[in-house]
Amino acid sequence: MDKQSNQAWLDEVYGKLLEKMQAQCARIGTMIPYTTDKEGKYYDLEGTPWGLGFWTNGFWPGMLWQMYEATGDEAYRKAAVGVEERLDALLDSPEKVDHDVGFLFLLSSVANYRKTGDKEARRRGLMAASTLAARYNLDGHFIRAWNGPRQNKMTEMMGGDIRGWMIIDCMMNIPLLYWASEELDDPRFKKIAINHAKTAQQYIVRPDGSCNHIVAFDPDTGEYLNNPGGQGYKQGSSWSRGQSWAVYGFALSYRHTGDVSFLNTAKQCAHYCIANMAVADWLPLVDYRQPAEPLKYDSTAAMCTACGLLEIASHVEENEARFYTEAACRILRACEAKFADWDPDHDSILTGGTFFYHDPTGENTEVPIIYGDYFFIEAILRLKGKEMFEW
């Protein structure tokens, strides 16, 4: 694809995005959406089994701040602040959130503070960072992933003690610690983030650039135990959204630290993703090592991967940057052609999102998922030079 073709496509999509998001902001407002119901409409997660603290609940305000940055439309700011004020209740107790507190408050409170200087937003962001830092295991040098007793249904199935689990997703949460460290001029937060990223380099990323989802340590000694399968096809496979967290997460750790090893790890994981998507028409499977049948895609993994590739491109010389940018554009164009719904009366932009590979009900397979839309918007606005940095 030549530069002129990409630019024409980008301009067309940006115009559609403005219309779609204006309609969605007016219709959804301070609702906290995740996916759509059987009628194709968003519903509010508060009051559902997922609840106010579900890890995806920062992505809608993140989308609103991106659009506010791009357009200056006050409706986006007001709706984003309204959602943030709802999320404030999560900071009453650390048991209400887990390591995904970064996803929740980077894209809401920290984004608000960066854009407006709001002191209450800063307070929320710093409280969230303190909660995340408190999850650090001193012996294992990792941030604990999930809450709960040492044994639950998930650990019984996968084996291990949940108190000693770290997951690749947290690479996208630790930018909250980098921000807090800079904001407070306090190196403790940054040191925790760096140590966690180094542990992820050692135990999550494989030599070929593929990744484990989960790594289990002894929570008392920090000793490595095993790597349970997680949300991909099976243990030792390659869950595509986990791969995308690695691509973008390590690139962000390079941005915040200047540690070249993080950039090299991001490239290593990126090359693995590019190689697998290039042979699949630039569409991501749910797991890059899944069986040929049934064929399952995950558009959310594609969107986050594209953002990670654009982040890498911003840190390398021109010829290399062109390679990563072109790969990102191919992914975005392929997924937009296959999964986008631009009808302004319909909720969500992208279908094709899959939460995990083994989904017996099918209710979380190839459906609209809010974070797919967030990363799509971030990538489009970044290519247009209109994005807000939220990480």
N, C-alpha and C positions, 0 to 999 in steps of 0.2 A: 504494500500500500504506500502510495507516495504522500508527501507532506500535504499537497493541495487537497487530495481526497480526504485525508484525515481532518483537515481544517473545515472542509465543507460539511462533513458529518458532524463534527463537534458543534459548529454553529447551529445546525438544525436541531440537534439534541438539546442544546442549551435553551433554545426558544421553547421547545416542548416542556422542558423542566420548569421554566418560569411559570408557564400556565398551569402545569400540574400541581406544583407546590403552592401556588397562590390559592388554588381551589381546596387543597388538602388542609392548609393552615386555617382557612375559614371554617371548614367542616369539622376538623378534629380538635383544634385549639389546645387546651391543656390536658386532653386525654393522654393516656400512656399506652400506646398500641404495641403489639408484638406481631400478630398475624391477623388474617381476616377470618370471619365466620363463614358459614355455608352460603350466605347471601353475598359474600365478597366485601363485607364491611368490617372496618376495624372495631374492636371493643376494648374497653379499659381493663388493664390487668389487675388493678386493685380490686379486691373482692373475688378474684379467681384463685385457684390453688397456687398459681405462680406468685401472686401478690406484689406488693409495692417494691419489695427488695429484689425482684428478679433481675438477673444480670443484664438484660437487654434494655432496661428502662431509661438509660441515658441517651439512647440513640435518637429518639424523636427530638428532644431538645437539641442534640448535636446537629441534627438536620436543620432545625430552625435557626441556630446560630450561623450555620454555613450560609443559609439563604439571606439572613440579615446582613452578613458581611458583603454578600454579592450585590444586594439590591438596596439596602438601607430602609426597607419597608418595616415600619414600627410594629406591624402585626406579628411578625416573626419574633421580635424581641419580647413582646408582651406574653406571647404564648410560651416561649422558652422559660421565662422567669416564673410563670405560673406553674409549670411542671417542676422546676427546681424547688419551689416552695413546698410542693407536695412531697418531694423526696427528702426534705429536711427531717421528717419523722424517723428516717432510718438511722440518723446519727445519735439517737437516744441510747442505743445499746449496740455493742459490737456483735451481738448474736444475731442481729437483723441482717447483717451483710457478711460477705466472705471476701476472698481476694479480688472479686470483680467489683469492689468498691471503686476501683479506678475507672472502669467503664461507666459507672453511674455518675461520678462527680467530675471527672475530667471534661466530659461532654456537656455538662450542665453548669455547675458552679464555677469551675476553673475557666471555662469558656466565657462565662459571664464576666468574671473578674478581669480576664485579659482584655475583653472588649470595652467594658464600662468602668472598671475600677471599683465596682461595688464591694464595700467592706463586708457585708453579710455573706456574699458569695465567697469571698476570700476565707472567711471563718469556716464555712462549710467545707471548702476544699482542704484546708489545713486539718480539720478534724478527720476528714476521710483519709488523708495521708497518714495521720497518726494511727488510725485504725489498721491501715494496711501494714505499716511498719511493725505494729505489735504482733503480726502473724509470723514474724521472722523466726526461724529455728536456728539457734546459735550454733549447734553442733553440725547440722547438715548444710548450713549456709543456703537455705531456700525459704521461700514464703509458702506457708501452708495454703493449699487450695480451698478446700471446702470445710464447712462446719459439720457437726454431728458427732455421735459416739464413734468409738474406734471401729465398731462393726455395724454395718447396715446392709440392706439388700444388695447394694452395689459392690461393697467390699466382699461380701460373701460370694458373689458371682465371680469377681475378679481376683480375690485373694488380697490379703494385706491389711493394714491398719490405716484408716483414712487420716489419722492425725499426722502421718508422715508422707502424705501425698503432695507432690507439686505437679503442675500441668503447664503445657506450652502456652496456654491462653494468657498466663500471667505476664508474659513478655509485653503484652499490650496494656497491662495495668500499672507496671512499674514507672512509666512516665509521670504518674502522679507523684511518685517519690522524688524524681528528678526536679519536678516543678517546685515541690515543697522545700527541697534543699536550697534551691536558688532563691526562693522567696524569703526564706528565713536566714539565709547565709549560714546554714547548719549542715555540715558534711555527713551527719549520721544517716539521713534519708538516702542520699546518693550512694553511700557505701553499701547499704542494704540492697539497693537496686542492682549495683554492680555485682555484688556477691551472688545474688540470685541469678543474674544473667550468665555469670561464669559457670555456675552449677548447671544451668540449662545447656550451655555449650558442651559441657563434659558428658552429661547423661541423657539429654533429650535428642540432640542432633547426631545423626549417624554419619559415617564417613562419606556416603554417597549423597548427602544433602537431604535425605528423608528424615522424618522425625517420629519419635514416640509421642503419644498424647500424654500419658501419665508416667511418672517415675515414682516408685515407692521407696522411702527410706525408713529406717528405724527411728521413730520420733524421739527416742531417748538418747541414742548414740550418734545419729546422723549417718549410720552405715547404709550403703546402697543395698536394696533388697531385690527388686525386680521392676519390670515395666508392664503393668496391666494394659489390656487392649484399649479401653476407652471407647470413644464414639465412632471409631472407624470400623472396618470390616472385621479385623481380628488383631490379636497381639502380633507385633512385627509388621503390620501393614502400614499404610501411609494415608491417614485421614487428611483430606485436602484442606479443610478449614484450619486444622492444626498447622499444616504447612504454611498457610497464609499468615497465621499469627507469627510464625518464625521469621518469614521474610520481612514483614513490616516491623515486628518487634525488635529484631536485632538491628535493623537499619535505624530505628529511633534511638536505641541505646548508643549507637555510634554518634548520632546527632548530639546527644546530651553529654557524651563523655569524651569523644575524640579517640576512643580506643579502636584502632584499625582492625583488631581481631573481630570486633562486632560487625563491622562492615563486611569483612571477608566471610563471616558466617552467614550474613544476610544474602550475599551473592551466591554462596554455596547452595542454600535452600532455594533461592530464586531460580538457579539454573535447573534444579531438579523439577520445579514446577513448570518452567517454560518447556522443558523437554517433553514432559508428559502431556501438557495442554496442546503443544504444537501438533502432536500426532492425533489429537482428538478434536480437530477443527477449532482449537482455542477455547474449548469448553471444559470445565473441570468436573471430573467424576467426584462422587462423594468421597471415595477412597481411590487413590491412584493405583492400588493393588487389588481392587475389588474384582470379582468374577466378571466375565463378559456379559452374563445375564444374571439377574435383571440389570439393565442399564439405568444407573441413577446419577443424576447431576446435582450439583450444589452451586447455585449462582452466587451465594454469599461468599464462598471461598474465592471465587473468581474476582469479585469486587475488591476484597481486602488484598488479594495478591497484586492486583493492578495498582492499588495505592502504595503498596510496599515497593513495587518496581519503580514507581515515580519518585519515591523517597530516595531509593538508591541512586537514581539518575541525577538527583540534585547534589550528590556528593562525589561524582566522578567526572573525569574529563570528557570533552564534547563527543568524541567518537563512541566511547563506551556508553555515555548517557543516551545517545541515539538508539543503541541496541535495546536498552531497558524501556525507553519510552515507546518504541515501536512495538515491543511485546505487550506492553500495557494497553496500547491502542487496539491491537488485534483482539485481546481478551475482551475489552469493553465493547467493541463493535460486534463481536460474535454473540455476546450475551445480550446486548441490547436488541439485536435482530431476533433472537430466539425467545427472550423472556420478557421484554418490556411491554407494558400496557400504558399507553399514553392518554387514555380516556380520562379527562379531568373529573368525571363523575364516579370513577372507580377508585377505591382505596388501594394504596401501594403502587409502586412503579414496576418492580421486578417480581416475577414469579420465579419458580425454579430453585427455591431455597430448601435445603434439607438439613434438619437439625442433627440427626445421627443416622448411621447406616442401617442398623437393625431397628426398624420401626414397624411393629406388627400391625398397627392400625392404619398406617399410611397417612395419618393426619399431619405428620411433620415431614413429609417427603414431597419435594418439588412444589412448595407453596410460597406465597409471599412471606418474607421475614424482614422485620424492620431494619436490621443491621445491614442487610444487602443493599437496601435503599440508601442508608447512610454512606457507605463506602462508595457507592456509585456516584452520589452527589459530590462527595469529596474529590473523587478522581476527575469528574467533569469540570468542576470549578478550578481545580488545580491546573488542568490543561488550559483553561481560559485565563489563568492568572487572577482569579477572583476568590480563591479559597481562604478560609480562616484556619490557621494552625491550631489544632485542638489537642495535640499530644505533647 
